[in-house]
Structures are given as structure tokens and as C-alpha cells.
Amino acid sequence: MPSFLSAHGFDPGPTQRPVLAGLLSGALATIPATALLLLFGAVEVEAEILGLSMAATLAAGCAVMAASGALYGRLFGRGANDRRGGWLFGMAYGFLLWMGGAVMTLPLVGGGEAPAGGVAVGIFLSLVTWGTAMGALFPHVHRPLHTDVSAAEMPSTRLGSGAAGDPRSARRGL
């Protein structure tokens, strides 16, 4: 299956940067997610469970979500760049992060202590919102990161019969 997908253009090429786009999109998407965490009072509870200050919890959360965005870009490849369905891919990815992070990992790290009630709802909504925002932002962040191969000077353009009439070759003494 992986060879089939790569043969039909699923894998991003060398001029695309989906991991960087995911990293940047994931970092930008933490803004609405953090607002929801603060609104529901979840940051204080997470900081208490993790034994960190609120500032350290927010910084660690931003770093983890940026890394998760990079992983999103790597896993979904060109599919992450879909303008119409990217938000849906992102929402599903945010849901998976909620299941793996808030439901399973946070209680393990916190010694069995898990958020409950409105705080748990806030964590769920923040991760789904993060995924939706990250998936929606991804194509817009990814577009300027593409390298245009045709605009870049290729070494082969200075060779052969076409190089004789190229003024760039004459200036360099080639």
C-alpha cells in the first residue's frame, strides 16, 4: 500500500515542507485552544496534576502541540493540504490527541489523577478546536513554504547550447 500511495503522488516532494507547515500551524492553533483552556479553568488543573506552574504548563503545551502539528504534516502528507477537508482531518487528529493525551497519558503522568467535570469538557473542546484550527490553517501556511523549482536557477540551464545566449552565463565567465 505505501508504494501505491507514493507512486500516485501522496508523498510530498522535495519542494514541499509539510513538517514545517504543520509545526507552524500547530503553534498558531494553540491560540484558540489556550483560550478555551483558560475559559474552562483547565490550565490550573493541568498544572496541578503535572506539578508545574501555569506558565510552564502553557509553554510545554505549546511545544507539544507544535510538535503534534509537525507529526500531522508528516502523517497526512499531501492530504493535510486539502483546503476543503483539512479542517475535518485536523478535527479527527485533535480527537485522537485527546484520547491519547488527556484520557490516557495525563492520568499516568499525574499518578492516577485525571480532570473531571467542566475541566474535562474544556480539555476535550480545546483539543478538538486546536485540531480544527490547525487543519484549516495548514493549507494557508503551507502555500508560501513551497519552493518554486522553475524559478530557481538550475545548474543544467548553464550547460549546452542554451547557455551561450544566456546573459547570466556571460557575466559569470561561464
BAKEDO-257037 format. One record per residue: residue in three letters; y, x, z of N, C-alpha, C in turn. Coordinates in pm, whole numbers, plus 50000, padded with zeros to 5 digits. Layout:
<rs>
AlaYXZYXZYXZ...
</rs>
This chain:
<rs>
Met498805008050000500005000050000501275008550000Pro501375019250083502605027250080502875033449944Ser501835037749872502065043549740502555032949642Phe502085020749656502545009849571504045007249594Leu504435006649721505835004049752506745015249705Ser506305027749721507155038749679507225039749527Ala506175035649458506185035949312507155025649255His507405015049329508275004449279509675004849340Gly510035015949399511395017749445511705012749584Phe510725011749672511005007449809511645018849888Asp511155031049866511685042449940513065046149888Pro514015048349979515345052549935515285066349871Gly516125068449773516195081149705517015091349781Pro517145103549725517875114149795519375111749802Thr519895102649724521325099949728521685088949827Gln520695082849890520935072249987520735077850127Arg521415072050222521335076650360521095064750454Pro519895058850450519665046950532519625049850681Val519195061850720519135065150862520555066350918Leu521435073050846522825074250889523515060650890Ala523255052550788523845039050784523335030750901Gly522055031950934521505024751048522095029451180Leu522295042551192522885048151314524305042651334Leu525105042851227526475037851237526515022751258Ser525665015351186525615000751201525154996951341Gly524165004051392523675001451527524735003951633Ala525515014651614526595017551709527685006951702Leu528055002551581529084992251568528614978851624Ala527344975951608526814962951654526714962251806Thr526874973451875526844972952022528084965952079Ile529154964951998530384958752049530154944052085Pro529654935551993529424921652035528284920352137Ala527304929152128526184928552222526654931952364Thr527524941952375528044945752506528914934652564Ala529674927952478530494916752524529624905852586Leu528494902952523527584892852579526954897652710Leu526594910452716526024915752840527034914652954Leu528284917652926529324916653029529574902053067Leu529544893152969529774878952994528704873053086Phe527464877153068526364871853148526114879953275Gly526854890753296526664899053415525404907453410Ala524904910053293523644917253280523804932253298Val524984937553271525174952153284524984956453429Glu525534948753522525394952153664523924952053707Val523204941953662521784940753698520974952053635Glu521224955153508520524966153442520824979353511Ala522084981553547522464993953616521754995053750Glu521644983953821520954984053950519464986853932Ile518854980653831517424982853806517154997353767Leu518005002753681517815016453633518295027053733Gly519105022953830519635032353928520745040953869Leu521505035453777522615042553713523915035153740Ser525025041853712526315034953719526455025953597Met527445016953602527665008053488528075015853365Ala528915025953382529355034053268528185041653206Ala527325047353290526155054553238525185044953169Thr525035032953223524165022953162524695018953025Leu526005016653015526605013152886526485024452786Ala526705036852830526605048352739525165050252691Ala524225049052783522815050352745522405039052651Gly522895026952678522575015652591523135017552451Cys524355022752441524955025152309524155035752233Ala523745046252302522955056752236521605051452190Val520965043652275519655038052240519775028352123Met520825020352122520985010652014521365017451883Ala522125028351890522435035951768521145042251713Ala520315047751802519035053451758518115042451703Ser518155030651763517365019451713517835015151575Gly519135015751551519665012751419519195022851315Ala519145035651355518625045951264517155043351231Leu516395039351331514985036051309514855023851218Tyr515745014151233515775002451146515975006651000Gly516935015550977517185020350841515985027650784Arg515295035250867514115042650822512935033250795Leu512725023650882511575014650866511745005150748Phe512904999150734513114989150631513524995050497Gly513975007550494514325014150369515335006250289Arg515025003650163515944996250077516034981550114Gly515044976450181515084962450225516184960050327Ala516564970250402517644968950500518984966850432Asn519094970550306520344969950233520554956450164Asp519744946750195519844933550134521044925950190Arg521984922350104523204915750150522954901350197Arg521974894850138521714880850173520764879350290Gly519804888250303518794886750408518834897350516Gly519774906650507519844917450605520054912550747Trp520864902250764521104896950897519824891350957Leu518964885650872517714880050920516724891050958Phe516654901650875515834913250912516314918851046Gly517634919951060518204925351182517914916651303Met518004903551285517734894451396516284895751442Ala515364896551348513954898251383513734911651453Tyr514424921951406514314935151468514874934851610Gly515994928051631516564926551764515614919151858Phe514934909051805513944901751884512794910951926Leu512344919351832511274928951865511724938851971Leu512984943251963513504952252065513594945352201Trp513934932552201513964925152326512564924452387Met511574921552303510194920852354509724934252407Gly510014944952332509544958152374510384964452482Gly511684961752482512584968352577512794960452704Ala513354948652691513724940952809512534934552879Val511544930652803510404923652862509354933352914Met509124944252840508054953352880508544966352946Thr509524972752888509924986052934510824985653057Leu511804976853059512724976053173512004973753305Pro511024964653314510284963453441509464975853476Leu508954982853375508194995053403509095006053459Val510265007553400511205017753445511785014053581Gly512005001153603512614996453727511634994153840Gly510414998553828509434997053935509004982553956Gly508894975053849508444961253857509564951153867Glu510784955853884511934946853894512384942853754Ala512534930053731512934925053599514074915153614Pro514984914853517516064904953523515504890853507Ala516184881353571515734867353564516944858253547Gly516684845853510517724835753501518714838353389Gly519994836253422521064837853323521184852053273Val520874861753357520934875853315519894878453207Ala518694873153224517644874953124518034868352992Val518664856652999519134849852879520204858352811Gly521104864252891522154872852836521594884952765Ile520564890952822519924902552758519274898452627Phe518584887152628517974882152505519024879652398Leu520074872352433521124869152336521834881652285Ser522024891352374522714903552331521884911352230Leu520584912052250519744919552156519594912252023Val519484899252026519404891751901520754892351827Thr521854891651902523184892951842523364907051785Trp522924917151860523014930851811522264932151679Gly521034927051673520244928051551520884920751434Thr521424908851461522084901251355523314908651303Ala524124913751395525334921051354524964933951282Met523974941051331523564953551268523014951151128Gly522194940851113521654937550981522714932950884Ala523714925750934524794921250847525744932750810Leu525954941950902526844953350877526204964050789Phe524894965350795524184976350729524564978150582Pro524524967650498524874969750357526314974450337His527214969750421528614973550407528864987850453Val528114992350552528235006150599527495015550504His526415010750447525565018950362526205022050227Arg526935012450172527515014050039528375026650026Pro529325029450117530145041550099529385054550125Leu528195053650183527425065750212526585070550094His526495062449988525745066449869526465077949801Thr525715087349752526265098149672526075094549527Asp527135095649449527055092549307526615105049233Val525375105149187524825116749120525525119348988Ser525925108948917526565110848787527935117248802Ala528625115048913529945120948933529865135248983Ala528745138749045528595152249097528315161848981Glu528805173748996528575183648890527155188748900Met526425186848796525045191248791524995205048725Pro524195214248774524125227448714523705227048568Ser522905217348529522415216648391523525213048292Thr524675207648340525745204148247526475216448195Arg526285227848260526965240048216526055248648129Leu524925243548089523985250948007523835244147871Gly523425251447774523145245747643524375244347558Ser524225236847448525315235547351526495227647407Gly526275218947504527365211247563528275219747649Ala527795231047698528605239547785529695246847708Ala529525249147578530515256647501531825249147492Gly531795236047483533025228347473533545223347606Asp532875226647715533265222047848534375230947902Pro535585225747924536685234247973536405239648114Arg535565232948191535255238148324534465251148313Ser533625252248213532845264448194533745275948151Ala534745273148069535635283648019536495289348132Arg536925280948225537765285648334536995294648429Arg535735292048446534935299848540534365312248473Gly534555313748347533995325248278532515323948251Leu532035311848244530605309848220530315308548074
</rs>
